Amino acid sequence: MIALFDLDGTLTDPKTGITRSIQYALDRLGRPVPDADELTWMIGPPLIASFTKLLGSPEDAQEALRLYRERFGASGLFENEVYEGIPALLQDLRDQGVRLFVATSKPHVYARRILDHFELSRFFAGIYGSELDNRNADKRDLIRHILEQERFDPARAVMIGDREHDAIGAKANGLASIGVTWGYGSRQELLDAGVACLVDAPQDLAESILTRAATMPRPAAAP
């Protein structure tokens, strides 16, 4: 059994670092600076797409992303908090023989620093994210890349995340998905995107993953 985990809104709550870094970028651009709560819709999707939507200009979006990274890479990535119950969940899944991977739209250079900082890297067989040039920022591309690198059967894997992009990326690559409701996507968003089920607390997630594992086809025996 393989479990792919989103990072932002699933393993950690990055609201403070992400929204402050967005505000920094907008201020440097001379644009209006919304309150943090008005920017939470940007947590999860690829930032270049969100900045383009917010600013209405691909050129401004690229500069906003550069400015965002200027602050985020220095301090914003550590303005973050591990959700209660996540380390115990990951340990339980590892003990049950589930192979764990991170699949985040965040650049992997940041994802690794965050996971190392919070001592979560040890649970994962691999940490995958986008490139700084935005390759693999789309979850469909990212999961396809992971499958190419790891060569596991998508029918024996599940994607866990808090936004529709996680479910859409999973479906495009033949994976089931589980939606978690403690992040930044609504229940309806996740259901509309086709998640197999919703989970409301980290301590309930292992059961959902392991129950799904029990119904998966077993690997074919070697000839």
C-alpha positions in Angstrom: 0.0 0.0 0.0 1.2 3.5 -1.0 0.0 6.7 0.5 0.8 10.1 -1.0 0.4 13.1 1.3 -0.1 16.7 0.4 1.8 19.0 2.7 0.1 22.4 3.1 -3.2 22.0 4.9 -2.7 18.3 5.3 0.4 17.7 7.3 1.1 21.2 8.5 -0.9 24.5 8.8 1.2 27.0 6.8 -1.3 29.9 7.0 1.0 32.4 8.8 4.0 32.0 6.6 2.2 31.8 3.3 -0.1 34.7 3.9 2.6 37.0 5.3 4.8 36.2 2.3 1.9 37.0 -0.1 1.3 40.2 1.7 5.0 41.1 1.5 5.0 40.5 -2.3 1.8 42.6 -2.8 3.2 45.4 -0.7 6.5 45.4 -2.6 4.5 45.6 -5.9 2.4 48.5 -4.6 -0.8 46.5 -4.8 -3.6 46.5 -2.2 -2.7 44.1 0.7 -5.7 42.0 1.9 -6.0 40.6 5.4 -4.6 37.1 6.0 -8.0 35.5 6.1 -8.8 36.8 2.6 -5.8 35.0 1.2 -6.4 31.5 2.5 -7.8 30.5 -0.9 -4.2 30.7 -2.2 -3.0 27.9 0.2 -2.8 24.7 -1.8 -3.1 25.5 -5.5 0.1 26.4 -7.5 1.0 29.9 -6.5 1.8 31.1 -10.0 -1.8 30.4 -11.0 -3.2 32.1 -7.9 -1.0 35.2 -8.3 -2.1 35.4 -12.0 -5.8 35.2 -10.9 -5.2 37.8 -8.1 -3.2 40.3 -10.2 -4.6 39.7 -13.7 -1.2 39.8 -15.3 1.3 36.9 -16.0 4.2 39.3 -15.8 3.1 40.7 -12.4 2.4 37.2 -11.2 6.0 36.1 -12.0 7.4 39.1 -10.1 5.0 38.5 -7.2 6.2 34.9 -7.0 9.8 36.1 -6.9 9.1 38.5 -4.1 7.0 35.9 -2.3 9.9 33.4 -2.4 12.3 36.2 -1.2 10.5 36.3 2.1 9.2 32.7 2.3 12.6 31.1 1.7 14.2 33.3 4.5 11.5 32.9 7.2 8.0 32.2 6.0 8.5 28.4 5.6 9.1 28.0 9.3 6.0 30.1 10.3 4.2 26.9 10.2 2.7 24.3 12.6 2.3 20.5 12.4 -1.3 19.5 12.9 -1.9 17.7 16.1 -1.9 13.9 15.7 0.1 13.9 12.4 3.4 12.4 13.8 1.5 9.6 15.5 -0.5 8.9 12.3 2.6 8.7 10.2 4.3 6.4 12.7 1.2 4.1 12.8 1.0 3.9 9.0 4.7 3.1 8.8 4.3 0.4 11.5 1.4 -1.1 9.4 3.7 -1.4 6.4 2.3 1.5 4.4 5.0 3.3 2.2 4.6 7.0 2.5 5.4 9.8 0.1 4.9 13.6 0.1 3.3 15.0 -3.1 3.1 18.8 -2.8 2.8 21.7 -5.3 5.3 23.5 -3.2 8.9 23.5 -4.6 10.6 20.4 -3.2 13.5 22.5 -2.0 11.1 24.2 0.5 9.2 21.0 1.3 12.3 19.2 2.4 13.4 22.1 4.6 10.0 22.2 6.3 9.8 18.4 6.8 13.4 18.3 8.1 12.7 21.2 10.5 9.6 19.5 12.0 11.3 16.1 12.0 8.8 14.5 9.7 11.2 13.6 6.8 12.0 10.3 8.5 8.6 8.9 7.9 8.7 9.3 4.1 10.3 7.1 1.4 10.3 10.1 -0.9 9.5 13.8 -0.9 8.2 15.2 -4.2 7.3 18.7 -5.1 7.5 21.2 -8.0 10.6 22.8 -9.5 11.4 26.5 -9.0 10.5 27.0 -12.7 7.0 25.7 -11.8 7.3 22.3 -13.5 5.2 19.7 -11.7 3.2 22.4 -9.8 0.0 20.9 -11.3 -0.8 17.8 -9.2 -1.6 15.9 -12.3 1.9 16.4 -13.6 3.4 15.8 -10.2 1.7 12.5 -9.5 2.6 11.3 -13.0 6.2 12.2 -12.3 6.1 10.2 -9.0 4.7 7.2 -10.8 7.4 7.4 -13.4 10.1 7.6 -10.7 8.7 5.1 -8.2 7.0 2.6 -10.6 4.3 1.5 -8.2 0.8 0.4 -9.2 -1.6 3.4 -9.0 -4.4 0.9 -8.2 -2.6 0.2 -4.9 -2.1 3.8 -3.9 -4.1 6.7 -2.4 -3.7 10.4 -2.4 -4.5 12.3 0.8 -5.1 16.1 0.6 -7.3 19.0 1.6 -8.0 20.6 -1.8 -9.7 19.6 -5.1 -6.3 19.7 -6.9 -5.2 16.6 -4.9 -8.3 14.6 -5.9 -8.1 15.8 -9.6 -4.4 14.9 -9.8 -5.1 11.5 -8.3 -8.0 10.7 -10.6 -6.0 11.7 -13.7 -3.4 9.1 -12.8 -5.7 6.3 -11.7 -5.3 6.8 -7.9 -8.1 7.0 -5.3 -8.1 10.0 -3.0 -9.1 10.8 0.5 -10.1 14.3 1.5 -9.2 15.8 4.9 -11.3 18.6 6.3 -8.9 20.3 8.7 -7.2 22.1 5.9 -8.3 24.8 3.5 -10.7 23.1 1.1 -14.4 22.9 1.8 -16.2 19.6 2.2 -18.2 20.3 -1.0 -15.1 21.2 -3.0 -13.6 17.8 -2.1 -16.7 15.8 -2.7 -17.2 17.5 -6.1 -13.6 16.6 -7.0 -14.4 12.9 -6.4 -12.7 11.9 -3.2 -13.5 8.4 -2.0 -14.3 9.7 1.5 -13.8 12.6 3.9 -11.9 12.4 7.2 -12.3 15.0 9.9 -9.3 14.3 12.2 -5.8 12.9 11.8 -6.5 10.2 14.3 -9.2 8.8 12.1 -7.2 8.8 8.9 -5.2 5.6 9.5 -8.3 3.5 9.7 -9.6 5.0 6.4 -6.3 4.3 4.6 -5.9 0.8 6.0 -9.6 -0.1 5.3 -9.0 0.9 1.7 -5.8 -1.1 1.6 -7.7 -4.2 2.6 -10.0 -3.9 -0.5 -7.2 -3.3 -3.0 -6.1 -6.1 -5.4 -3.0 -7.9 -4.2 0.1 -7.7 -6.4 0.4 -10.4 -9.1 2.6 -13.3 -8.0 6.0 -13.6 -9.8 6.0 -16.2 -12.6 
